Amino acid sequence: MKDSYPVAIVGGGMAGASLALALAKRGIACVVFEAFALSEQSQPSFDDRTVALSKASLNILANLGIAEEIARVSEAIKTIHVSEQGHIGFARLAAEECDVEQLGAVIENWQLGKVLHQAFSKQAEYIDYVAPAKVLELSQSHDGAELTVEIDGQAETVETQLVVLADGARSPLRQKLHIDSEQRDFETAAVVCNLSTQLPHRNQAFERFTADGPLALLPLSRQRMALVWSKPQHQAEHYVSMPENEFAKELEHAFGARLGRITKVGKRQSFPLVQSKAETLVRGRCVLVGNAAQSLHPIAGQGFNLGLRDISVLSELLSGAEDYGDFHVLNQYQSLRQSDREQTLWVTESLARLFSNDWAPLSLTRNLLLKAMDIVPSAKSIFAQQAMGFGFKNSELAANDE
């Protein structure tokens, strides 16, 4: 590890690792400080959960030089089916309707982490990865910033022009900088697991709205499906601990018979669903990306996709900067990210509210909306652009290349 770097990234999870690669591609050296060793199962960013990557996000990752590696360990989404339990309204979207090979892809977090970190070895000239490492102190001046980092029990200092906070939704550094975060507790939890079904998934992704909240089944490799099932917090642990056959029956009742019976259920976990939004993305020579900037309800599958758009815009701006922590550069980043953040957070929260209310007139409205998305060309076009991640002011890395 050197004494100084142009950029220091705190957090080596999905957002931090992706940013390091994006900077390396532009010839910008950085150091990444990660609290967990690569071998530790407790690394929260790379656990057994899954992430749905939009087409725009796949474009970004391809521009980072890892398209083939992602393709080998992910499963393509070629059809999206959205429905509501107990009602006839539904919306469908197929890749061929959009003239693309796939609408997106699904990958397990640990597989994505493995791909990102293996890519570091090809960028050793530009990326120093230090783990486990804990940032103890941060000080800033007009000319730069200094981090005090605990490594192997010793405190070391590193100077940098820019500090990037990519240390997650509970970012300790964000709290040290006194950046408030607006929180919305949905009072629900996501029950997640991987499972197998009687019928092949045929690269279909399903979003089904139930009385308790949304249920997503996403295609995985080896003909598995990834489940994200929203349940009231007081019920979540019951669904995690109930016998496998009972859980399968409950899921079959909520989802229907589109994939036949649930034949095998993997390890189940639950995670509270809380949406957060940092009051600012910039404080001095520090900037926020990914979950440190905002965390979302998984209903629209936009969390990591939004974070990748943060990274894409930031790396582009830094490529033309002389001082990476310059106020004007960071202020431009905040300005460029504002509309995307506001729009995505609003849509996500609105969907969570819209589809968790069983009031009859609202239920009718939801079903008419779903039907319009299925058969009205203009509505379907908007649905397609949002689903693929192109309904935003995209950076060069995310632009549609098909």
C-alpha positions as CSV (number, residue, x, y, z in Angstrom):
1,M,0.0,0.0,0.0
2,K,1.3,3.5,-0.9
3,D,1.1,6.6,1.2
4,S,-1.2,8.5,-1.2
5,Y,-3.7,7.7,-4.0
6,P,-5.8,9.9,-6.3
7,V,-8.9,8.1,-5.1
8,A,-9.7,6.1,-2.0
9,I,-12.8,3.9,-2.0
10,V,-14.2,2.8,1.4
11,G,-16.1,-0.4,0.8
12,G,-15.2,-3.2,-1.6
13,G,-18.7,-4.7,-2.1
14,M,-20.5,-4.6,-5.4
15,A,-20.5,-0.8,-5.7
16,G,-17.0,-0.2,-4.5
17,A,-15.5,-3.0,-6.6
18,S,-17.4,-1.9,-9.7
19,L,-16.2,1.7,-9.3
20,A,-12.6,0.6,-8.9
21,L,-12.8,-1.2,-12.2
22,A,-14.5,1.8,-13.9
23,L,-11.7,4.1,-12.7
24,A,-9.0,1.7,-13.7
25,K,-10.4,1.5,-17.2
26,R,-9.9,5.3,-17.4
27,G,-6.4,5.1,-16.0
28,I,-7.2,6.4,-12.6
29,A,-5.4,4.7,-9.7
30,C,-7.3,4.0,-6.5
31,V,-7.1,2.0,-3.2
32,V,-10.1,0.0,-1.9
33,F,-10.5,-0.5,1.8
34,E,-12.8,-3.4,2.7
35,A,-13.8,-4.3,6.2
36,F,-14.1,-8.1,5.5
37,A,-11.4,-10.4,4.1
38,L,-12.3,-12.0,0.8
39,S,-12.5,-15.4,2.3
40,E,-15.1,-14.4,5.0
41,Q,-18.6,-15.6,4.5
42,S,-19.9,-12.6,6.5
43,Q,-19.2,-10.2,3.7
44,P,-22.7,-8.8,3.4
45,S,-22.4,-7.6,-0.2
46,F,-21.5,-11.0,-1.5
47,D,-23.9,-13.4,0.3
48,D,-26.3,-16.0,-1.2
49,R,-28.8,-13.4,-2.3
50,T,-29.3,-12.5,-6.0
51,V,-29.3,-9.3,-8.0
52,A,-31.3,-8.7,-11.2
53,L,-29.1,-6.7,-13.7
54,S,-30.9,-4.6,-16.2
55,K,-29.8,-4.4,-19.8
56,A,-28.2,-1.0,-19.1
57,S,-26.3,-2.5,-16.2
58,L,-25.1,-5.3,-18.4
59,N,-23.8,-2.7,-20.8
60,I,-21.9,-0.9,-17.9
61,L,-20.3,-4.2,-16.8
62,A,-19.4,-5.1,-20.4
63,N,-17.6,-1.7,-20.6
64,L,-15.7,-2.7,-17.4
65,G,-14.4,-5.7,-19.4
66,I,-16.2,-8.5,-17.6
67,A,-19.1,-9.3,-20.0
68,E,-18.0,-12.9,-20.7
69,E,-17.3,-13.6,-17.1
70,I,-20.8,-12.3,-16.1
71,A,-22.4,-14.3,-18.9
72,R,-20.9,-17.6,-17.7
73,V,-22.3,-17.4,-14.2
74,S,-25.6,-15.5,-14.8
75,E,-28.9,-16.4,-16.3
76,A,-30.5,-14.3,-19.0
77,I,-34.0,-12.8,-18.5
78,K,-35.8,-13.1,-21.8
79,T,-39.4,-12.6,-20.6
80,I,-41.0,-10.6,-17.8
81,H,-44.4,-11.5,-16.5
82,V,-46.2,-9.2,-14.0
83,S,-49.5,-10.2,-12.4
84,E,-51.6,-9.8,-9.2
85,Q,-52.9,-12.7,-7.2
86,G,-56.6,-13.2,-7.5
87,H,-57.1,-10.8,-10.5
88,I,-57.0,-11.2,-14.3
89,G,-54.8,-8.2,-15.2
90,F,-51.2,-9.0,-16.2
91,A,-48.4,-7.5,-18.3
92,R,-45.8,-9.4,-20.4
93,L,-42.6,-8.3,-22.0
94,A,-40.3,-10.3,-24.3
95,A,-36.8,-9.6,-25.4
96,E,-37.7,-10.1,-29.1
97,E,-40.3,-7.3,-28.8
98,C,-37.5,-5.0,-27.8
99,D,-35.0,-6.2,-30.5
100,V,-32.5,-7.4,-27.9
101,E,-31.2,-10.8,-27.0
102,Q,-32.1,-10.4,-23.3
103,L,-33.9,-7.9,-21.1
104,G,-31.4,-8.4,-18.3
105,A,-29.8,-11.2,-16.2
106,V,-29.8,-12.6,-12.7
107,I,-26.7,-13.5,-10.8
108,E,-25.9,-14.6,-7.3
109,N,-24.2,-12.0,-5.2
110,W,-21.2,-14.2,-4.4
111,Q,-20.7,-15.0,-8.1
112,L,-20.7,-11.3,-9.0
113,G,-18.2,-10.6,-6.2
114,K,-16.0,-13.4,-7.5
115,V,-16.0,-11.9,-11.0
116,L,-15.3,-8.4,-9.8
117,H,-12.4,-9.3,-7.6
118,Q,-10.9,-11.6,-10.2
119,A,-10.9,-8.7,-12.6
120,F,-8.8,-6.7,-10.1
121,S,-5.8,-8.9,-11.0
122,K,-5.8,-7.6,-14.5
123,Q,-5.8,-4.0,-13.2
124,A,-3.1,-4.4,-10.5
125,E,-1.4,-1.3,-11.9
126,Y,-4.3,0.9,-10.9
127,I,-6.1,-1.0,-8.0
128,D,-4.7,-1.7,-4.6
129,Y,-7.2,-3.8,-2.6
130,V,-6.7,-3.8,1.2
131,A,-8.8,-6.2,3.3
132,P,-9.6,-6.5,6.1
133,A,-9.2,-2.8,6.8
134,K,-11.2,-0.5,9.0
135,V,-11.3,3.3,8.5
136,L,-10.9,4.9,11.9
137,E,-10.7,8.6,11.1
138,L,-11.2,11.0,8.2
139,S,-9.9,14.5,7.9
140,Q,-10.3,17.0,5.1
141,S,-8.6,20.2,3.9
142,H,-8.8,22.4,0.9
143,D,-6.1,20.4,-0.8
144,G,-7.0,16.9,0.1
145,A,-8.2,14.3,2.6
146,E,-6.5,11.9,5.0
147,L,-7.7,8.5,6.2
148,T,-6.5,6.7,9.2
149,V,-6.9,3.0,8.6
150,E,-6.5,0.0,10.9
151,I,-4.7,-2.8,9.0
152,D,-3.4,-5.9,10.8
153,G,-3.9,-4.1,14.1
154,Q,-1.8,-1.1,13.1
155,A,-3.0,2.4,12.3
156,E,-1.8,3.7,9.0
157,T,-2.5,7.0,7.2
158,V,-3.3,7.5,3.5
159,E,-3.6,10.8,1.7
160,T,-6.0,11.2,-1.2
161,Q,-7.8,13.8,-3.4
162,L,-11.2,12.0,-3.2
163,V,-12.8,9.7,-0.7
164,V,-15.7,7.6,-2.1
165,L,-18.1,6.1,0.4
166,A,-19.3,2.7,-0.8
167,D,-19.7,1.2,2.6
168,G,-23.3,0.2,2.5
169,A,-26.7,1.4,3.7
170,R,-25.5,1.8,7.3
171,S,-22.3,3.6,6.2
172,P,-20.2,4.4,9.3
173,L,-18.4,7.1,7.4
174,R,-21.6,8.8,6.3
175,Q,-22.5,9.1,10.0
176,K,-19.0,10.5,10.8
177,L,-19.6,13.2,8.2
178,H,-23.0,14.0,9.8
179,I,-24.9,13.3,6.6
180,D,-28.5,12.5,7.6
181,S,-30.4,9.8,5.8
182,E,-34.2,9.9,5.3
183,Q,-35.6,6.5,6.3
184,R,-38.8,4.8,5.4
185,D,-39.6,1.5,7.1
186,F,-42.1,-0.6,5.1
187,E,-42.6,-2.8,8.2
188,T,-42.1,-5.8,6.0
189,A,-39.2,-8.3,5.4
190,A,-38.0,-10.1,2.3
191,V,-37.9,-13.8,2.6
192,V,-35.3,-15.0,0.1
193,C,-34.0,-18.4,-1.1
194,N,-33.2,-20.3,-4.2
195,L,-35.4,-23.1,-5.3
196,S,-36.3,-25.6,-8.0
197,T,-39.6,-26.1,-9.8
198,Q,-41.3,-28.9,-11.7
199,L,-41.2,-27.0,-15.0
200,P,-38.2,-25.3,-16.6
201,H,-38.2,-21.5,-16.2
202,R,-37.4,-20.8,-19.8
203,N,-35.6,-17.6,-18.8
204,Q,-38.8,-16.0,-17.5
205,A,-38.8,-13.5,-14.6
206,F,-42.1,-13.2,-12.6
207,E,-43.3,-10.4,-10.4
208,R,-46.6,-11.2,-8.6
209,F,-48.3,-8.9,-6.3
210,T,-50.0,-10.6,-3.3
211,A,-52.0,-9.3,-0.3
212,D,-48.8,-9.2,1.8
213,G,-46.6,-7.6,-0.9
214,P,-44.7,-8.4,-4.0
215,L,-43.3,-11.9,-4.8
216,A,-40.5,-12.2,-7.4
217,L,-39.2,-15.4,-8.9
218,L,-36.1,-14.9,-11.1
219,P,-34.4,-17.4,-13.4
220,L,-31.1,-18.8,-12.2
221,S,-28.5,-21.1,-13.6
222,R,-29.0,-24.9,-13.5
223,Q,-32.8,-24.4,-13.8
224,R,-33.2,-22.8,-10.4
225,M,-35.2,-19.8,-9.4
226,A,-34.4,-17.1,-6.9
227,L,-37.3,-16.0,-4.7
228,V,-37.8,-12.6,-3.1
229,W,-41.1,-12.7,-1.1
230,S,-42.3,-9.7,0.9
231,K,-44.0,-10.6,4.2
232,P,-45.0,-8.6,7.3
233,Q,-42.1,-8.4,9.7
234,H,-43.9,-10.4,12.3
235,Q,-44.5,-13.3,9.9
236,A,-41.1,-13.4,8.2
237,E,-39.3,-15.6,10.7
238,H,-42.2,-18.1,10.6
239,Y,-41.8,-18.5,6.9
240,V,-38.0,-18.9,7.3
241,S,-38.4,-21.7,9.9
242,M,-41.5,-23.6,8.7
243,P,-40.9,-27.1,7.2
244,E,-39.9,-27.1,3.6
245,N,-43.1,-28.9,2.3
246,E,-45.3,-26.4,4.1
247,F,-43.3,-23.5,2.7
248,A,-43.6,-24.9,-0.8
249,K,-47.4,-25.2,-0.5
250,E,-47.7,-21.6,0.7
251,L,-45.6,-20.4,-2.2
252,E,-47.5,-22.5,-4.7
253,H,-50.7,-21.0,-3.4
254,A,-49.4,-17.4,-3.7
255,F,-47.7,-17.8,-7.1
256,G,-49.9,-20.3,-8.9
257,A,-49.1,-23.2,-11.2
258,R,-47.1,-21.5,-14.0
259,L,-44.0,-23.5,-13.1
260,G,-45.7,-26.5,-11.6
261,R,-44.8,-27.7,-8.1
262,I,-42.0,-26.4,-6.0
263,T,-39.7,-29.4,-5.9
264,K,-36.8,-28.2,-3.7
265,V,-36.3,-25.2,-1.4
266,G,-32.8,-24.0,-0.5
267,K,-31.7,-22.2,2.7
268,R,-34.1,-19.4,3.6
269,Q,-33.2,-16.0,5.1
270,S,-35.1,-12.8,5.8
271,F,-34.1,-9.2,5.6
272,P,-36.0,-6.1,6.7
273,L,-37.2,-3.8,3.9
274,V,-36.2,-0.2,4.6
275,Q,-35.7,2.6,2.0
276,S,-33.1,5.2,2.7
277,K,-31.9,8.4,1.0
278,A,-28.9,10.4,2.0
279,E,-29.6,14.1,2.2
280,T,-26.6,14.9,0.0
281,L,-24.2,12.9,-2.1
282,V,-21.3,15.2,-1.4
283,R,-19.5,16.5,1.7
284,G,-16.2,18.3,1.1
285,R,-14.0,15.8,-0.7
286,C,-16.2,12.9,0.0
287,V,-18.8,11.5,-2.3
288,L,-21.5,8.7,-1.8
289,V,-22.3,5.9,-4.2
290,G,-24.5,2.8,-4.1
291,N,-26.3,1.9,-0.9
292,A,-24.4,4.5,1.0
293,A,-26.3,7.0,-1.1
294,Q,-29.6,5.2,-1.2
295,S,-31.1,1.8,-0.6
296,L,-34.4,0.7,-2.1
297,H,-37.3,-1.6,-1.7
298,P,-36.7,-4.6,-4.1
299,I,-40.1,-4.3,-5.7
300,A,-38.7,-2.9,-9.0
301,G,-35.2,-4.5,-8.7
302,Q,-33.5,-1.2,-9.1
303,G,-31.1,-1.1,-6.1
304,F,-27.7,-2.2,-7.6
305,N,-28.8,-0.9,-11.0
306,L,-29.2,2.6,-9.6
307,G,-25.8,2.2,-7.9
308,L,-24.1,1.3,-11.1
309,R,-25.5,4.4,-12.7
310,D,-24.0,6.4,-9.8
311,I,-20.6,4.7,-10.6
312,S,-20.9,5.2,-14.4
313,V,-21.6,9.0,-14.1
314,L,-18.9,9.5,-11.4
315,S,-16.2,7.7,-13.4
316,E,-17.0,9.7,-16.5
317,L,-16.7,13.0,-14.6
318,L,-13.5,12.1,-12.9
319,S,-11.9,11.1,-16.2
320,G,-11.8,14.7,-17.3
321,A,-10.8,16.2,-13.9
322,E,-7.4,17.5,-12.7
323,D,-8.4,17.4,-9.0
324,Y,-10.7,14.5,-8.4
325,G,-12.1,16.1,-5.2
326,D,-12.7,19.5,-6.8
327,F,-16.0,21.0,-5.6
328,H,-17.3,21.8,-9.1
329,V,-16.7,18.2,-10.2
330,L,-18.5,16.7,-7.2
331,N,-21.3,19.2,-7.4
332,Q,-21.8,18.3,-11.0
333,Y,-22.0,14.6,-10.0
334,Q,-24.7,15.4,-7.5
335,S,-26.6,17.5,-10.0
336,L,-26.5,14.8,-12.7
337,R,-27.7,12.1,-10.3
338,Q,-30.5,14.0,-8.7
339,S,-33.4,13.3,-11.2
340,D,-32.5,9.6,-11.6
341,R,-32.4,9.2,-7.8
342,E,-35.6,11.1,-7.2
343,Q,-37.5,9.3,-10.0
344,T,-36.3,5.8,-9.0
345,L,-37.0,6.3,-5.3
346,W,-40.4,7.7,-6.0
347,V,-41.4,5.0,-8.4
348,T,-40.2,2.3,-6.1
349,E,-42.0,3.7,-3.0
350,S,-45.2,4.3,-5.1
351,L,-45.2,0.7,-6.4
352,A,-44.7,-0.6,-2.9
353,R,-47.7,1.4,-1.7
354,L,-49.9,0.8,-4.8
355,F,-49.6,-2.9,-4.7
356,S,-50.0,-3.3,-0.9
357,N,-53.5,-1.8,-0.7
358,D,-56.4,-4.1,-1.3
359,W,-59.0,-1.3,-1.6
360,A,-61.4,-2.4,-4.4
361,P,-61.2,0.7,-6.6
362,L,-57.4,0.8,-6.3
363,S,-57.2,-2.9,-7.2
364,L,-59.3,-2.2,-10.3
365,T,-56.9,0.6,-11.3
366,R,-53.9,-1.7,-10.8
367,N,-55.3,-4.3,-13.1
368,L,-56.3,-1.8,-15.8
369,L,-52.7,-0.4,-15.6
370,L,-51.2,-3.9,-16.0
371,K,-53.5,-4.6,-18.9
372,A,-52.5,-1.3,-20.6
373,M,-48.9,-2.2,-20.1
374,D,-49.6,-5.5,-21.9
375,I,-51.5,-4.3,-24.9
376,V,-51.1,-0.5,-25.4
377,P,-47.9,0.1,-27.5
378,S,-47.0,3.4,-25.9
379,A,-47.5,2.0,-22.4
380,K,-45.5,-1.1,-23.2
381,S,-42.7,1.0,-24.6
382,I,-42.4,2.8,-21.3
383,F,-42.5,-0.5,-19.5
384,A,-39.7,-1.9,-21.7
385,Q,-37.4,1.2,-21.3
386,Q,-37.8,1.1,-17.5
387,A,-37.3,-2.6,-17.3
388,M,-34.1,-2.5,-19.3
389,G,-32.8,0.6,-17.5
390,F,-32.9,2.9,-20.4
391,G,-35.7,5.2,-19.0
392,F,-33.1,7.4,-17.5
393,K,-30.5,9.9,-18.6
394,N,-27.9,7.3,-19.2
395,S,-24.1,7.7,-19.2
396,E,-22.0,6.5,-22.1
397,L,-21.3,3.2,-20.3
398,A,-25.0,2.4,-20.0
399,A,-26.1,3.4,-23.5
400,N,-28.1,0.9,-25.5
401,D,-25.8,-0.7,-28.0
402,E,-28.3,-2.9,-29.8
